Amino acid sequence: MTALVLALLAGAVVGLALGGLGAGGSMLAVPALVYLLGFTPAHAGTAGLLIVAATSLTGLLAHSRAGRVRWRTGLLFAAAGLPVAAAAGALSTRVPAAVLTTGFAVLAALAASRMLAAARKSPSPGATSGEAAVRPTALRSAGAGAGLGAVTGLLGVGGGFLAVPALVSVLAFSMAEAVGTSLMVISANSLAALLPRLGATGGLDWAVVAPFTAAAVLGAWDGKRLAGRFSGRTLQTAFAVALLAVAALMLVDSLG
């Protein structure tokens, strides 16, 4: 199978995950770039951020039109994470590839566990909880945003796999609102983490990155439509199982 076909298929899967779950783009894009398309971990992190940023912006537009984005809370999360994401992105170029891969695998496993737990407790997808139901302090919200920014910059992941569970469990968002708002956070953090990486990791293979990104952008629109057809519980469970498989593959590779 040619690199172009693999890039298109992987991009479509990444777009579906981001558009449907508001999470998982980098968790799927980075392993695909490394194991299927031969990128180094450093180049995969940079390309993954680029792909996720473009795809998240597309998904954000789709969910915003459907009224599924809480802009005020999302902006607070994003603003707190931006400077941390930029600093961690610069630091990531000095961390050994094996350490990054191991950290990525551990976080993937933790994220899958959180999503499985959330799926078991999740109400019906149409339920709404209202922003007034839970009002955490601004410091707590900013702290969560800063943590997401650190993960984004250091490991080259958008942070949605942590943002969605946090928005659902801490702020009592419905799954649909968490997906839409997460895409705004991912977009901002990915762009901030991408900037310091562009000049530090050399040139990217645009013959692979460009079709991968295009397929992901198109997939995000389909993912948004799928999010309206399936329950949040079903989507979370399916994605968590896939994440566990990715985590196991990467951990075995890093320790081998």
N, C-alpha and C positions, 0 to 999 in steps of 0.2 A: 504494500500500500504506500503510495507516494506521500511525501511530507505535506503537500498541498491538501490532499484528501484528509489526512489525519488532522491538520490544522482546522479545516472546516468542520469536521465532526466534533472535535474537542471544543471549538468555539461555540458551536450550537448548544452543547451540554452546559457550558459555563453560562451562556446567556439565559438558558432556561432556569438554571439554579438562581441566578441573581434576580431575574424578573419574577420568578414564582415565590422565592423564599426571602429575598433581600439579604442573602448571605451565601457564602460558599464559593464565590467566584475565584478568589485566589487559591482557596484550598483545593480546587480542581484544576485551575489553570497552571499553577506552578508544577505539580507532579506531571501533568500532561506535557509541558514544555521540556521537563528534564528527562522523563522516561520514554516518551514517545517521539520527541522531536530533537533530542540530543543537546539541549541547552545546558550550560553550566548553572549551578544554583544561583550565582550572582546575576547572570543574564536573565534567568527565568524569573527572579524576583522583580527585576526592572520591567521586563516585558509583561509580567503578570499585573503589575501596578498600572501600566499603560492600558492594557486590555480591560481591566476592571474599572478604571476611571471612565473610559468611554462608554462601557456597557452600563455602568451604574447611572450615569447621567441620562442615558436613554430610558432606562427603567424608571428613574425618578420622574421624568416627564410624563410617562404613561400613568404612573400611580397618582401623580399630582392632579392630572385631569379627572381621575376618578374620586378625588377628595380623600385620599388615603395617606396624606402626609401631614404630620404635626410640626409645622415649621418652627415654632418657638422653642420647643424642647430639643428638636434636632439641631438647631443652630447652636444651642448651648453645648450640647455634646461635641459638635464639630469644632467650635471655637476653642474649647479646652484641649482638644486633641491635636490641633494643627502644629503648634510649636514643638510639642513632644515628638510628633511624627517626623518632622523635619530633622530634629537632632538625632533621633534613633536611626533614620535613614542614612545619615552621614556615618554613624558608628558602624552600621551593618557591613560596610565595605572592609572593615578590619577584623571581622569575626570569621573564624575558619568555617569552611563549607559544611563540615561534618556537624559542627555545633548548631548551625542554622537548620540543617536537615532534621536533627534530633529534636530541637525545639519545636519545629514545625509539626513533627509527628505527635509529640506529646500534646500540643495544643489542639490538634485535630481530634485526638481521642477524648480530651476533656470536653471539647465542643460537642462531639457526638453524644456524650453522656448527658450533657445539659439539655440537648435537644430532645433526647429520648424521654428524659424526666418531664420536660415541658409538654411533650406530646401526650403523656399519660394524664397530665393534669389539665390539659387544654379544654376550654369550653367550646361550644359550637362556633364555627367561623363567623357567624353573623353577630355574635354577642359583642357588645361594646361596653367598655368599662368607664369611660369618661375621665377626663384629665383631673377632675375635681376629686375622684375617688382616692387617689394617692398623690400626695404633694411632698416629695422628698426635698431636702434642702438644696439650695443652689450649689453648696460645697460638695455634696454627695454626687449630684449630677455632673459637676465639673470634674470630680475625681474619676468617675466612670469614663468620661470622655477622654481624659488624659491617659488612662490605662489603655483604651482602644488605640489611641494615637501611637503609644509606645510599641504595641504589637504590630501595627501597620508598618511603621518605619523600620523596625528591626528585622522582621521576618518577611516583609513584602506581602502581607495579607491585608485586605481591606478592613477587617474588623467586624464585618456584619455577623459572622458566626457567634460573636460575643454580644454585639449590639442588640440583635433580635431577642435573645433570652432576657437581656437586661430590661429592655423596653416592655416586655410582656410581664415579667415577674416583679420588677421594681416600680415601674410606672403604671402598671395595669393597663397597657395598651391592648387592644384587640390584635389578633395576628395580622390582619390586613393593614392596620395602622403601623404596626411594628415593621412590617416589610417595607412600606413606602418611606417611613422616616429613616430606617436603616440605610436605604439607598442614598439619602442625602449625606449622612455621616460618612459612608464609604467613599462617595465621590470626593468630598473635601479632604479626607485623610489620605486617600490614594494619590491625589494630585500633590499634596504637600510632601509626601514621602518620595514621590517620583522625581521631583526637581533635583535634589542633591545626588541622585543616582545616575542621572543622564550622562554627566561628564566623567564619572568615576569608573564605569564598568565597560567602556568601549562601545563599539558599534553593535547594533542588533541585526538579526537576520530578518529584514523587512519582507522578504518573500514568504516568510512563515507568519510573522507577526501581523501583517496587514490582513490576509484572509482570515486568520484566527479572530482578529478584532471585528471584522465585518460580520462573520457568522455569529459572534457573540451578541453584537448589537441587534441583529435580526432575531436571535433567539430570545432576547429580553422581552420583546413585544409578545411573543408566544407565551413566555413564562408568566407575564402579567395576566393573560387570558386564562391560563391554566390555574392560576391562583384563585380565580373566581369560580372555577368548576369543582375543585377538590377541597376538602376540609383542611384546615391548618394542621390538624393532627396527622392526617395521611401524608401530607407533604413533608412535615417535620420528620416523621418516622423513616420515610424512604431516604431522605437526605442523610439522616444520622447513620443509617446502615452503610451508605456509600462512604461517608467520612471515616467510619471505623476501618473499612477496607483500605482506604488511602493511608491512614495512620499506620496500620500494620505494615504495609509495603515500604513506607519510607523509614520506619524504625528498623526494620530488618536490614535495609540497605545501609543505613548509617552505622549500624553496629557490626555489619559484616566485614 
